[in-house]
Amino acid sequence: MNQMTHYQRVRAALKLQETRPRCIALWRHFPNKDKTAEALTYETVTYQKKYDFDFVKLTPMGLYGVVDWGTVLKYFPVEENKPPVEGEFGVKTFDDFARVRPLDVLLGRYGQEVKAVGMVARELGNTADISQTIFSPLTTAKKLAGGELLAAAMRHEPAKLHSALAAITQTTIDFVKECSVAGATSFFLATQCATSDFTTVQGYAEYGRSYDMQVLQAMRALTDFIILHIHGENIFFEEVLDYPVDAINWHDRRTAPTIAEARKLTDKCLIAGVDELGTLVNGKPEEIKAEINEAFEQAGGKGLIIAPGCVIPPSCSEERYRTAISAVRG
């Protein structure tokens, strides 16, 4: 098994088979270095060649999906190493939701991210899966309008919001297809709205689930490696277990369920185990190793790819990355 490629190890993990060495993938953003396809490619390729993870999760700026609909970004100084935030939302009123139309994803910011996929794929070849980050349509709507306006639209203007979600969904599907053509072999579908901190189970079923399913159907035709990322705390974990995905990623160290509980609920591969805001950046080396070993114990030793609950802070040192990798691979 030591001769297994990254691709083979990941496929074994997806089938809940034991792998040697075990699987790990850690990811982070590259603030201010992700403004262009060329810069993001350089950082991504350098990062992967340095650490040799079992799959490459592309990390375009978190707001890449709303710029082409008019969102204006506010950037921080380079030395602050912080990602941009919304300086001005692209959707400011209920009527603005009704004016959202599908985009040409080969142009603008979307086009830059498609280009980055192709450049990374050419640089890395077929050494590991390249997983593009895709935000769920409702998550994109939240980034486009802000949580307060989106929540109000869910209550008071459902028709206008559904119109916008349909356009966002079509754009997302087109983007998925173009990323696949460019070289993506996997997709990381992230939802930031499947949580009681934002909506109800019924609210997510109406405004999230049906659109997620359309995107997942498009992904399923293109890959055998789809990751669902359920962002935040108080998440609707059990409510999305029937999603047609191959693996689930969530903040297992910060919200229910634990890895052990999740293993009882699903036979999907679990991508979890690292507290990216706690142990990894603040713990002692022996604590990092203990956390990872305990994660494998919870999972029964297989069907687990060690990973963070979300992006690792840019401040995390190389020594800490190496400690985590050593704990997984020995």
N, C-alpha and C positions, 0 to 999 in steps of 0.2 A: 504493500500500500504506500510505502514511502515514495514510490515512483509515480503516484497519481498526479495528474496535472491539477491546476486550480479548478479548471472546468469540471474535471471528474470528481474532485473532492466535494465541490458544491452540489453536484447532482446526487452524490451519495448522501450528503446531509439532507437534501430535499426528500429523499426516500427513507429517511430515518435510519440509515445504515451507518455503522461505525467507520470513521476515517482516521488515517494516520499519515501525516500529522493532522491534528484537528483544525477546524476552520476558524478564521478570524478576518474581519474587515472593520477598519476604523475610518471614520471620515470627519472632515472639517470644512469650513468655508475658507476662502482666500480673499478677505475683504480688500477692496480697492485693486486687487489683482485679477478680478473676475469681470472687469468692465468690457473686455474684448475677448473674442474667441481665441486669439493667439495667446494672450496672457493666461487665460484660464487653462488652455491646453498645456502650456509650459508648466504651470504649477501642478496640475493633475498628474502629468506624466512623471515629473520629478518626484512627486510624493509617492507614486506607485512604485517607481524603480527603487526608491529608498527603502520602502517597507515591504513590498512584495505581498500585498494582501490577496485574499482568495477571490475577491471580486472588486471591481472599481466602481464606487458610487460617485457619479458626477455630481458636483455641488455648485451649480450656477447660483448666482445671487438669488436669495429667496423671493425677490419681487420681480424676477424676470418676466413672469407671465402677465403683468399688468401695465408695463411701460407702454406697450403699443396701443393700449386703450386710453392713454392720456394721463396716467399717473406720473407725477413729477417726483423724482427721488431727491432726497437730501443726503449727501455724502458727508462723512466725517473725515478729519485729517488722517493722512496715511498712518501717522505714528500711533493713532488711537486704536488701529486694528479692529474697527467695528464695522459691521455691515450697514448699508444705507437703510433709511426708513422712509416712509411716505411723507414727502414734503407737501404734496397736494394730491388728494384722491382723484382718480379718474372718473368716478361716479360720485356725485354730490347730492343728487335728489332722486326721488322715486322715478321721475320721468327719465332720468339718465339711464336707469336700468333698461327701459324700453328701447333706448337708442343703441344698445350694445349689439354689434353685428360680428359675424365671423371674420377672422383675419387671415391674410395670406401668411402662413408660417415660415415661408422662405424669405420674408422681408423683416426688417426691423430687429427688435430684440430677440424675437423667436428665431429669426434667421441666423442670428449670431450663435444661438445655442445649438441649432442644427449643425452649423459649421464646426463648432467645437467638438461635437460628437465625432464627426468625420476625421478631424485632425487627431484627436486622441486615439481613435481606432487605427489610423495609419501608423502612429508612433508606437503603439503597444502591440499591434497585430492581434493574434488570437491567444495571447498569453493568459488572459483572464476575461471574465464577463465584464462588459461595460454597461452599467445600469444607470439610465437617465432618470433624474428626479422629475416626476410629474405631479403637479398639485391637483387635487380633486376639484371639480368645477365649483363646488360650494366654497372651498378654501380660496380659490381664485377670486370668487365674488367678494369674499370677506376682505381679501387684500386690496381689492379694487375700490370698495366702498367704505371699509371700516366696519368693525363689528356692530356698532350701535345702529348705523343706518341699515345694515343687512338684517339685523334682528327685527327692526321696525318694518322693513319690507316683507319679511316673512309673516308678520301679523296683519299688515294693512294693505299691501299691494302684491298679492301672490301672483297675479297674472303678469305683471311687469317683471317680477323677479324670475318667473319661469321662462319668460322670453329671453332674458339675459343669460340664464343658465343653459338654455338650449344653444345659444350662440357660443358660449364659453366651451360647452361640451364638444361642439363640432370643431372648434379651433384646437382643443386639446387632443381630439382624435387625429386630426390632420398632423399635429405636431408629433404625436406618437409614431405615426406612419413614416414621416420624414426622418425622424431620429433612427428608426429601424433601417431605413434605406442607407442612412449615413454610416451605420455601423453599431448602433446600440443592440446588445443581445439580451438585455434585461430591462425591466422598468421598476421603479420605486414609486408607487402611488402613495402620496402623503395626504392625509386628511387632518386638518386642524380643527374640525368642527364636530367630530363624533365624540362629544363629551357633554356631560350635563352642566359643565361650566358655561356652555354656550347655548345649548338648545335641549329639547326633550327628545326621547327616543322617537316619538311620533313626528316631531319636527325634522329630525334627521332622515327619517324614512321618506318624508315628502320631498325635501329639498336636497338631500344628499344622496341617498341610496340609488334612486333610479338613474341618476346621472353618472354616479360611480360605475354602475353596472354597464352602461354604454361604453365608457372608456375601457373598462376591463375586458369587455368582449372584443374590442379592437386589439388590445394588447395580446389577448389569448391566441389570436390568429397569427401572431408574430413571434412569440417566445414561449419557452417552457419554464421561465424563471421570472415570476412576478412577486414583488415584495409589497405588502401593505404596511404602511407606517401609520400608526394611530397615535397622533400627537397629543400631549398634554396629560392631565390627571383626570380622574373620574370618567374614564373612557367607556364607550359602549363596546367593550371587547366581545362579549358573547353575541351581540346583535349583528356583528359583521363576520362571524366565523364561517358563514356560508358563502362569502365572497370567493369567486374563482381565482384565488391566488395560491402561490406555492409556499410562501413564508410570511411570517408576521413579525414586525418590529414595533416595540413600544417601550415606554420608560418603566421597565420592570422593577427598577430599584426605587421608583418614586410613586408608583400607583399600582393598584391591583390590576390583573392578577400577578402573583409570583410566577416564576418559570415553572415550578412544580405544579401549581394550580392550572397554569395554561396547558401543560402537557396532559392533564386529565381532561381538559375541555376539547382538545384538538389534536389531530395527527399531522397537522401542518408543521413544517420546519419553523423553529423559533430563532429569531435573530435578536439577541439580547445579551444581558449579563454584566455590562459595564456601566457603572455610575459615572457618566462623563463630567458631571459637575461636582462630584464628591470625591470618591476614592481615587479615580484616575489622576486628578489634578492636585489633590490634597493629601492622599494617603501615602503611607510608607510603602516601599517596594513589596514587603511581605504581605501588606494588606491588599495590594492590587492582585497579587498572585492568589491570595486566599479567596478573594471575591470571585475570580475567574474559576478556580477549582470548585468552589461551592456552586457556581452556576451549572457546571457540567454534572455535578452530583444531583442537583435538582432535576435536570433533564434526563437523567439515567444514562449519561455518557454519550448520547447520540441525538441526531436531529436538532442540533444546536450550532449556530454560527455565532461566535462571540462578537459582540458589536455594542456600540453605545445606544442609549435610548434616543439620542438626537446628535446634532453636530458637536464635536469636541471643541472646546475653546481654543482659539489660536495660540494662547499662551502656554498650552501644554508642551512640555519639553520632550525632546527626542528620547531621553533616558526613560521617561514614563511609557512612551510608545514601545520601546524595546523591552521593558519589563513585562508589559501585557503580551507582546508577541512571544516572549520566552515562556511565559506561563502556559500559553496555548500549544506551542510547538515543541517546547522542551529544548 
